[in-house]
Amino acid sequence: PGLFVAAASPIDLDWLDAPAVAVHVIGSVLTSGSEWLRWRWKQQPANAGHLYVGGLFAFARHINYFGEILTFLGWALLTLSPAALLLPLGFATVLRLAYAPDLDNYIARRYGKDKRFNEWQQLPSLVPGGGGYGSPWTDLLTLSLVGFGVMALARTFLAVGGGLAVGDGGLAGAGDA
């Protein structure tokens, strides 16, 4: 949905915005793709009442939440404002420290005897390859480093390319202002 808004907006995007757009697209694919794959799996009668650990959920218990965070991060990176990073980092904190543990408890109650539960429990919570069960700080640190790293990379490109200026049509290259 964010790409439709961007396509209809007066903001001029250029190659310097590619990392932010890529993060947004990856987040959207992780969120929507993981949910769609799980929905298709649940449509099969043989899977009724069983825990899903396939598709993109094979990489993290809450890969859909990770996708949401990346979607917000992509938008924040487009602003090139360090303050805008507070939204995805705040969202990540709430998801990892509040929503994910509540969902983990629900899944333990509902699927604790499922043969896939132990496999699910060993998966990282949010970040593929990140911390395992009970390590929220590893996930949050990883997300913070990714966000600030991409921001630093974008700022480096801007310093080399002349920076951005805010014009009547939105963000434009400094030479276009």
N, C-alpha and C positions, 0 to 999 in steps of 0.2 A: 504493500500500500504506500509506503514511503516514496518509492520510485515514481508512482503516479503523481504524488504531490510535487515532487521535485521537477518532474517533466512539465507540470503546469505552472510552475513558479517563475518569477522574473529573474531569479538568481542565475547568473552565468557561471556554469561549472567549467573548469578546465582540467588539464592533466594533473595539476597539483591536488585536486580534490579526489583523485582516483583512490588513494588509500582509504579515505573516509567512506566513499561509496562502496568500495569492496568490503569493508568491515560491515556496513549496513546490509549488503546483499547476503554475505555469509550468515549473518545473524538471522535474516529473514528465512533463508533456506533451512537453517538448523531448526528454527521454531516451527515453521509450517511443514517442512519435510518430515520432521520427527513425529509430529502429531498425525500427519496423513498416513505414514507407515504404520503407526500404532493403531489408528482407526481401521485400516485395511486388515490388520492382523486380528483385531477384535471381532470383525465381521464373520470370521470363520467359527462355526459352532464348536469345533473341537478345542478352541482356545478359551471358551467361556470359563470364567473363574480363575484363570491362570495369570501369573505375573509376566509382563512383557519386558524382555531384556534384549530384544533384537533391533535391527535397523540402526538408527543413530543413537538409540538408547543403549547400545552395546558399548558406547564410549564414555558415558556418564549417566548417573541416575536421573539427573535433571537437565539433560542436554537442551530441552526446550527453554528452560530458564536461562541457560547460557546464551542461547540464540537471542532471547529478548534483550539481554544485557548488551550483546554486540550490536543489536539494532539501535538501541539508545546511544551506544558509544559512537556508532557511525554518524549519527546526527550531531552529537556533541563535537566530534572531530571536524565536521564541516564548518562549525562556527569559529574554529581556531581560538577558542577562548578557554583558558584553563578552568575558569569558573564553571563552564558548561559541563566539564567532566564530573562535577558533583552529582549531576542527575544519574548517569549510569552507575557511578560508584555507590551512591546512596541506594539505588535500586538493587544493586548487587548485594549490598549489605543486608537489606531487608529480606531479600530472597534467601540468602544463604543462612542468615541467623534466625529468621522467623518462619518463612513459608516452607523451606526445604525440610527443617526438622519436624514441623507438623505433618508434612506429607510423608516423611520417613516413618513417623510413628503410626500413621494410618496404614501405610503399606505393610509394616511389621504386623499389625493386628489382623489385617485382611489376608495377607499372603505369606505369613510367617512359616507355614507348613508346606508352601509350594516348593517343589524341587529346585526352582530357579532362584529362590530367595537368597541363598548364600552367595550365588554368583552376583546378584544385584547388589548385595550389601558390600561386596569387595570393590565395586566400581567407585571412581571419584564422584563426588557430589555434583559439582557444576562443571569444572574445567577438565576436559579430556586430558589425561596424563597428569592431572593435578593431584591434590591430596585425596586420600581415601576417606572412609567413614570417620566422622568426628574431627575433621581438620578444616574448619571454616576459614582459618586465617591463611592457610596455604592458597585456597581458592581466591580469597580477597586480595592477597598480595600479588598473585599472578595477574588478576584482572587489572589491578592498579598499575603494575609495571607495563602491561600491554598498552593500556590507555595513555600513560605518560610517555611511553616509548614512541608510539605512533604520533603523538602530539609533537614530541621533540624532532622526529624525522620530518614532519610537515613543516615545522618552523625552520629547520635547516634548509629545506628546499626553497622556502619563501625568502630566506636571507640571500640565497644564491640567485634566485629568480627575480628579485626586486620587490617582493612583498605584495600584499593585497591592499586595495583601497576600497572603501565603501562608496559606490556611485549611485546614481538614480536607479539603475537597474539591478542593484544588489551588489554582490561581491564581484570585483573585476580585477584583472591584473593591474599593477601600478602603472604600467605603460598605457593602459586603457582609460585611466581615470581622468 
